[in-house]
Amino acid sequence: MEYVDNKSIKELKSWKEMIRDILVTFIIIILLTILYRRFLTSPLTQKYVRNNIFFKMMFIFIDTFLAISLIMYILERNKNPSFSSFAESIWSNIVYLLSGIEDREPKTTVGRILSTFMLLTSILIFGSIAGNFAAFFIERRKSKMPKDLSGHFVICNWNEGGERVIREIHSPDAAPNAHIVVIANHEPPASIALRQQENPNITFIKSDPVLHSVLKLANVEKARSVIILSDENQQDPDSQAVLVALAVKHLSDSQSRKPNVVAQARNHRKIKHLLDAGVDEVICSQDYGLGLLSQCALNPGMSQAYSQLLSFSIDTCEFYPINNPTFLKAFEGKTFEEISQWFLDNRDAQNPLILIGIFREGKLILNPRKHRVSDKEIEFKSFREGDHLLVMGYDPPNIRLLLAQLEKSQKST
């Protein structure tokens, strides 16, 4: 009888402990719910937490974890030492979350189902945590980007020519204060890291420039120009450049002013594909390199002329477009010779300009002839509305000075 009494006492004690644990668990869940609701209604946290799905998921998970631990404790307590108490049940479920079942396998069917559910939940929760950490780092990266960035340059991909592109853009006679965003799939070279220390207007994003989210991070739709370099790590760099161009086009289609997209091509057969993808200008090193070799072979010294035209410095001339409508209106109806003569008559000693060609409907007519010789030649008789000028000079044309000279010449006539 004494043995039976002791056994009954132990069972009674066990039931009391179970009921206590059930009550404690419900009290904890209720308190968490109250704290959660109060936390959400707080003016300090309402703005940032109320719509944060990750925070809500964590709260639901904690409540679910406690409820499952309690159920498994009730089911397994007399059959499994790993669930002999509520504290042991919680610890066993923590082990499930972090390392799997191991040696704490449930004995009951319902317990096995709940443990499987717990394992699946852990995958979802920790995957969500990893995703939020990634989002956090993206936000940190975004915070390094200047706010309301516009009128900047975006360089997609990287190769050995990228450093010269940055050097030319940041030269004193080009755009020394322009912000440049470089997007490449690998770590920035040491030379770029040094340039970033010298010039804060350089931002490097290690990511794939094909991704829309990355291009949006760089505010590509508000950029002045997008330069797509040929990625030497790609098996077909021109095809990858087409994908980048399509992504840029998609993001900038809704903008009133679209960025000028320039792409580097390795294979001249892919130029048409790049133009169809929205690239405005394609530079094919294969074609230009061979053409330059031929020019230099036929006319010695030509390499110096091309080198000066392709380099920004105080001692070299470059090509510059003039598209100011107020200035251009005065030349409507005039011939190329008459416009050229105006520039010669109003030649500035510090920055003399020479008329080189006319832009018409997006195409350049260099030094147009009076009469068209071939069918492929664009006919130009006189300057008309919508045309732009191309001049050669040491510095970009000073529009205010040109307008003053134009007004002076008009008064004299």
Secondary structure, 3 states (H helix, E strand, C coil): CHHHHHHHHHHHHHHHHHHHHHHHHHHHHHHHHHHHHHHHHCHHHHHHHCCCHHHHHHHHHHHHHHHHHHHHHHHHCCCCHHHCCHHHHHHHHHHHHHHCCCCCCCCCHHHHHHHHHHHHHHHHHHHHHHHHHHHHHHHHHHHHCCCCCCCCEEEECCCCCHHHHHHHHCCCCCCCCCCEEEEECCCCCHHHHHHHHHCCCEEEEECCCCCHHHHHHCCHHHCCEEEECCCCCCCCHHHHHHHHHHHHHHHHCCCCCCCEEEEEECCHHHHHHHHHCCCCEEEEHHHHHHHHHHHHHHCCCHHHHHHHHCCCCCCCCEEEEECCHHHHHHHCCCCHHHHHHHHHHCCCCCCCCEEEEEEECCEEEECCCCCCCCCCCCCCCCCCCCCEEEEEECCCCCHHHHHHHHHHHHHHC
